[in-house]
């Protein structure tokens, strides 16, 4: 029998991690759910509204919808901007 030179094909298995994921950028939070809870509590973002503003809005969803509308109206993508010439 003659030996054949067969190169092993490198097929991607379902367990391979995509090359665009860089796990070196992950932060160590700790071990267990308690560490995750502490991390989330330390990094929580709470915004306090003034009393007169809070009377107008019933909850966070209403505030978020108004802020999103304001952001989209104020964004420069909707306006005709002058481009710098080269």
TORPA-4810 file (N, C-alpha, C, O; in nm, 3 decimals):
<nodes>
NODE_1_0.082_-0.117_0.000_0.000_0.000_0.000_0.088_0.124_0.000_0.188_0.132_0.070_X
NODE_2_0.048_0.218_-0.078_0.122_0.343_-0.087_0.063_0.444_0.012_-0.058_0.454_0.029_X
NODE_3_0.154_0.518_0.077_0.108_0.621_0.170_0.066_0.745_0.093_0.129_0.782_-0.007_X
NODE_4_-0.037_0.807_0.138_-0.082_0.931_0.076_-0.048_1.046_0.168_-0.059_1.035_0.290_X
NODE_5_-0.008_1.156_0.110_0.015_1.278_0.188_-0.116_1.356_0.192_-0.150_1.428_0.099_X
NODE_6_-0.185_1.340_0.298_-0.314_1.408_0.315_-0.299_1.512_0.425_-0.267_1.481_0.539_X
NODE_7_-0.323_1.637_0.387_-0.318_1.744_0.486_-0.447_1.743_0.568_-0.557_1.725_0.515_X
NODE_8_-0.429_1.762_0.694_-0.547_1.766_0.781_-0.622_1.895_0.753_-0.566_2.004_0.759_X
NODE_9_-0.747_1.880_0.724_-0.828_2.000_0.697_-0.864_2.066_0.829_-0.904_2.000_0.924_X
NODE_10_-0.849_2.196_0.831_-0.881_2.271_0.952_-1.022_2.325_0.940_-1.044_2.435_0.890_X
NODE_11_-1.114_2.248_0.985_-1.253_2.293_0.981_-1.288_2.354_1.116_-1.240_2.311_1.220_X
NODE_12_-1.371_2.454_1.111_-1.413_2.519_1.235_-1.519_2.432_1.301_-1.619_2.395_1.240_X
NODE_13_-1.496_2.403_1.425_-1.597_2.330_1.500_-1.691_2.431_1.565_-1.663_2.551_1.564_X
NODE_14_-1.797_2.385_1.620_-1.894_2.476_1.680_-1.841_2.538_1.808_-1.899_2.635_1.858_X
NODE_15_-1.732_2.485_1.864_-1.677_2.536_1.988_-1.571_2.641_1.969_-1.520_2.695_2.067_X
NODE_16_-1.534_2.673_1.844_-1.430_2.773_1.821_-1.482_2.913_1.852_-1.599_2.944_1.828_X
NODE_17_-1.394_2.994_1.905_-1.429_3.132_1.940_-1.391_3.221_1.823_-1.280_3.208_1.770_X
NODE_18_-1.479_3.311_1.779_-1.445_3.402_1.669_-1.323_3.487_1.702_-1.299_3.521_1.818_X
NODE_19_-1.248_3.521_1.600_-1.124_3.596_1.621_-1.149_3.739_1.668_-1.060_3.800_1.726_X
NODE_20_-1.268_3.795_1.644_-1.294_3.932_1.684_-1.321_3.947_1.834_-1.327_4.059_1.885_X
NODE_21_-1.337_3.837_1.904_-1.356_3.843_2.049_-1.220_3.845_2.117_-1.136_3.759_2.091_X
NODE_22_-1.197_3.943_2.202_-1.071_3.956_2.272_-1.098_3.948_2.422_-1.144_4.045_2.482_X
NODE_23_-1.071_3.834_2.481_-1.102_3.813_2.621_-1.004_3.884_2.714_-1.026_3.888_2.835_X
NODE_24_-0.897_3.940_2.660_-0.802_4.015_2.742_-0.864_4.147_2.789_-0.816_4.205_2.887_X
NODE_25_-0.968_4.194_2.723_-1.032_4.320_2.760_-1.136_4.304_2.871_-1.189_4.403_2.921_X
NODE_26_-1.166_4.181_2.909_-1.266_4.157_3.013_-1.210_4.193_3.149_-1.092_4.172_3.177_X
NODE_27_-1.295_4.248_3.233_-1.255_4.281_3.369_-1.292_4.166_3.461_-1.396_4.102_3.445_X
NODE_28_-1.206_4.141_3.558_-1.236_4.038_3.658_-1.328_4.099_3.762_-1.293_4.198_3.826_X
NODE_29_-1.443_4.039_3.779_-1.542_4.088_3.874_-1.529_4.015_4.007_-1.543_4.076_4.113_X
NODE_30_-1.503_3.889_4.001_-1.493_3.807_4.121_-1.558_3.673_4.095_-1.601_3.645_3.983_X
NODE_31_-1.564_3.593_4.196_-1.624_3.461_4.183_-1.763_3.461_4.243_-1.784_3.511_4.354_X
NODE_32_-1.857_3.404_4.171_-1.990_3.384_4.225_-2.086_3.499_4.196_-2.047_3.606_4.149_X
NODE_33_-2.211_3.471_4.226_-2.317_3.569_4.201_-2.309_3.688_4.296_-2.350_3.798_4.261_X
NODE_34_-2.257_3.666_4.417_-2.244_3.778_4.511_-2.150_3.884_4.457_-2.175_4.003_4.472_X
NODE_35_-2.040_3.841_4.394_-1.945_3.936_4.336_-2.009_4.012_4.221_-1.985_4.132_4.205_X
NODE_36_-2.090_3.944_4.141_-2.159_4.010_4.032_-2.260_4.111_4.084_-2.273_4.221_4.029_X
NODE_37_-2.332_4.076_4.190_-2.428_4.169_4.250_-2.357_4.293_4.305_-2.406_4.404_4.288_X
NODE_38_-2.242_4.274_4.371_-2.166_4.387_4.422_-2.117_4.476_4.309_-2.120_4.599_4.320_X
NODE_39_-2.071_4.415_4.199_-2.022_4.492_4.085_-2.134_4.575_4.024_-2.115_4.693_3.994_X
NODE_40_-2.252_4.516_4.006_-2.365_4.589_3.950_-2.410_4.701_4.042_-2.448_4.808_3.995_X
NODE_41_-2.407_4.679_4.173_-2.448_4.782_4.267_-2.349_4.899_4.266_-2.390_5.015_4.277_X
NODE_42_-2.221_4.868_4.252_-2.120_4.974_4.249_-2.126_5.056_4.121_-2.091_5.174_4.121_X
NODE_43_-2.171_4.995_4.011_-2.172_5.063_3.882_-2.312_5.102_3.836_-2.334_5.127_3.718_X
NODE_44_-2.405_5.108_3.929_-2.542_5.146_3.894_-2.546_5.295_3.861_-2.476_5.375_3.922_X
NODE_45_-2.628_5.329_3.765_-2.644_5.469_3.726_-2.783_5.515_3.767_-2.884_5.467_3.715_X
NODE_46_-2.786_5.607_3.860_-2.913_5.661_3.907_-2.912_5.811_3.883_-2.818_5.881_3.920_X
NODE_47_-3.016_5.858_3.821_-3.030_6.000_3.794_-3.149_6.050_3.873_-3.258_5.994_3.866_X
NODE_48_-3.127_6.156_3.950_-3.233_6.213_4.033_-3.291_6.333_3.960_-3.219_6.426_3.923_X
NODE_49_-3.422_6.330_3.941_-3.491_6.441_3.876_-3.535_6.543_3.979_-3.564_6.508_4.094_X
NODE_50_-3.539_6.667_3.939_-3.594_6.769_4.027_-3.742_6.742_4.046_-3.806_6.675_3.964_X
NODE_51_-3.797_6.795_4.153_-3.936_6.766_4.189_-4.034_6.809_4.081_-4.128_6.736_4.050_X
NODE_52_-4.014_6.929_4.024_-4.107_6.977_3.923_-4.100_6.894_3.795_-4.201_6.876_3.728_X
NODE_53_-3.982_6.845_3.761_-3.969_6.761_3.642_-4.029_6.623_3.669_-4.094_6.566_3.581_X
NODE_54_-4.009_6.570_3.788_-4.062_6.438_3.822_-4.215_6.437_3.824_-4.276_6.332_3.802_X
NODE_55_-4.277_6.550_3.850_-4.423_6.556_3.849_-4.480_6.542_3.709_-4.594_6.497_3.693_X
NODE_56_-4.404_6.578_3.608_-4.451_6.571_3.470_-4.445_6.428_3.418_-4.534_6.385_3.344_X
NODE_57_-4.343_6.354_3.456_-4.322_6.219_3.404_-4.367_6.116_3.506_-4.345_6.131_3.626_X
NODE_58_-4.430_6.010_3.455_-4.483_5.906_3.543_-4.380_5.798_3.575_-4.394_5.727_3.675_X
NODE_59_-4.278_5.785_3.493_-4.180_5.680_3.519_-4.062_5.690_3.426_-4.051_5.782_3.345_X
NODE_60_-3.974_5.593_3.438_-3.851_5.591_3.359_-3.876_5.576_3.211_-3.802_5.633_3.130_X
NODE_61_-3.978_5.501_3.173_-4.007_5.482_3.030_-4.045_5.613_2.963_-4.004_5.639_2.849_X
NODE_62_-4.122_5.694_3.032_-4.164_5.824_2.976_-4.044_5.917_2.960_-4.031_5.986_2.859_X
NODE_63_-3.956_5.919_3.059_-3.837_6.002_3.052_-3.748_5.957_2.937_-3.698_6.039_2.860_X
NODE_64_-3.728_5.825_2.927_-3.643_5.772_2.819_-3.699_5.804_2.681_-3.622_5.837_2.590_X
NODE_65_-3.829_5.793_2.663_-3.886_5.820_2.531_-3.869_5.968_2.492_-3.839_5.998_2.377_X
NODE_66_-3.887_6.058_2.588_-3.869_6.201_2.560_-3.722_6.231_2.530_-3.692_6.306_2.438_X
NODE_67_-3.632_6.172_2.607_-3.489_6.195_2.583_-3.445_6.139_2.448_-3.365_6.201_2.378_X
NODE_68_-3.497_6.022_2.409_-3.464_5.966_2.277_-3.514_6.056_2.165_-3.445_6.075_2.065_X
NODE_69_-3.634_6.111_2.181_-3.687_6.203_2.078_-3.602_6.329_2.070_-3.576_6.380_1.961_X
NODE_70_-3.559_6.378_2.184_-3.474_6.496_2.186_-3.339_6.468_2.120_-3.288_6.550_2.044_X
NODE_71_-3.282_6.353_2.149_-3.152_6.316_2.090_-3.163_6.303_1.939_-3.076_6.350_1.866_X
NODE_72_-3.269_6.239_1.892_-3.284_6.222_1.747_-3.310_6.355_1.677_-3.266_6.376_1.564_X
NODE_73_-3.382_6.446_1.743_-3.407_6.577_1.683_-3.282_6.663_1.683_-3.262_6.744_1.593_X
NODE_74_-3.197_6.647_1.784_-3.078_6.729_1.796_-2.957_6.671_1.724_-2.855_6.738_1.712_X
NODE_75_-2.968_6.548_1.676_-2.852_6.486_1.612_-2.825_6.552_1.478_-2.918_6.586_1.406_X
NODE_76_-2.699_6.569_1.444_-2.664_6.637_1.318_-2.688_6.552_1.194_-2.678_6.604_1.083_X
NODE_77_-2.720_6.425_1.209_-2.739_6.340_1.091_-2.866_6.377_1.014_-2.873_6.352_0.893_X
NODE_78_-2.965_6.436_1.082_-3.088_6.473_1.015_-3.080_6.605_0.942_-3.164_6.634_0.857_X
NODE_79_-2.982_6.685_0.974_-2.969_6.817_0.913_-2.872_6.811_0.796_-2.794_6.717_0.782_X
NODE_80_-2.879_6.913_0.713_-2.783_6.926_0.604_-2.658_6.993_0.659_-2.658_7.112_0.690_X
NODE_81_-2.555_6.915_0.672_-2.431_6.970_0.725_-2.338_7.004_0.610_-2.337_6.937_0.506_X
NODE_82_-2.260_7.108_0.630_-2.160_7.141_0.531_-2.040_7.051_0.551_-1.994_7.032_0.663_X
NODE_83_-1.991_6.998_0.444_-1.873_6.913_0.452_-1.750_6.996_0.426_-1.751_7.090_0.346_X
NODE_84_-1.645_6.961_0.495_-1.519_7.030_0.472_-1.462_6.986_0.339_-1.463_6.867_0.306_X
NODE_85_-1.412_7.081_0.265_-1.350_7.046_0.138_-1.205_7.009_0.162_-1.143_7.055_0.257_X
NODE_86_-1.154_6.927_0.076_-1.016_6.879_0.093_-0.915_6.984_0.056_-0.795_6.959_0.065_X
</nodes>
